Amino acid sequence: MNKQNLLSKHSLFILRLLLSLLGAGIDYRYQHRTHDIWLVMMFLFSGIAIVPGYYQFKLDGDNLKKFVRPLLHWAGGLCVVIIIYCYQSSGRLYHEEGDLVVLLVLALTTYLDGLQTDWRCIFTGIFLGITAICVAYFDSYVWQLVALAAPVIVVSYHFREKVVN
């Protein structure tokens, strides 16, 4: 596979959903021991959003906007997350509350990125918002999230076959 196939919108959508499910699973399994899972996810999602624009800019040097716009957007999200972790370290926020706020920032940043790119990011942002609600209110939620993500992946694959990115 070449970089174009790996960086296709469909491949990145599948990767984002799988990372979201992984984050939800880790958050469920190790609730009181992992406090930085959504921070790591924020960095991963930022990289996933910025890398295609970077390669596009590298191939076509005239297209700086496709690289700078997501870079600034995700840098703003990362700044907010860093401020939230500063609040946690100063004792203003408990770790569980801070993690939920970081998850909501990740959901909002992904959703807003989707408004500029495509429906897959919008869905991933909504999916992360649902994940935040599930983490906050339900005891068992991973299988429901998997049940929600599986048909969407199938529909996305079907849509990918009909329309090329």
Secondary structure, DSSP 8 states (H G I E B T S, - for coil): --HHHHTSHHHHHHHHHHHHHHHHHHHHHTTTT---HHHHHHHHHHHHHHHHHHHHHHH-TT--HHHHHHHHHHHHHHHHHHHHHHHHHHTSS-HHHHHHHHHHHHHHHHHHHHHHS-HHHHHHHHHHHHHHHHHHH-S--HHHHHHHHHHHHHHHHHHHHHS--
